[in-house]
């Protein structure tokens, strides 16, 4: 039963990722949410996808921290001028 669930998750994940490319051009159904859902399903069973998701999370976290730091520094520099 576990093998069937794994195969089903992988199949649906691949289908969602591929269909997001096709449906991404249509105005009613955006492709990004379908792609993210497909990647989330694949990450559970495919180690390579999981590593890429973890890598993307680290990059987004670093970007957010850097953005907050730059904003804070800009606010401090602007407050000292007045």
Residue, then its C-alpha position, 0 to 999 in steps of 0.5 A: x500500500x505504501x508503494x502505491x501511495x508513493x507512486x501515486x504522489x510522484x505521478x501526480x507531482x509530475x503531472x502537476x509540474x508539467x501541466x503548470x507549464x501548459x496552463x501557465x499561458x492561460x489567464x484563468x489558471x495560473x501555473x505557479x501554484x500548480x508547480x509549487x503543489x507538484x514540487x511539494x508532492x515530489x519533495x516527499x519522495x524524491x531526494x533530489x527535489x527535497x534538496x532543491x526545496x531546502x536550498x531554495x528555502x535557505x536562499x529565500x531566508x537569506x534574501x529576506x534577512x538581507x532585505x530587512x538589514x538593508x531596510x533597517x540600515x537605510x532607515x537609520x541613515x535617513x534618521x540621522x540626517x534630520 
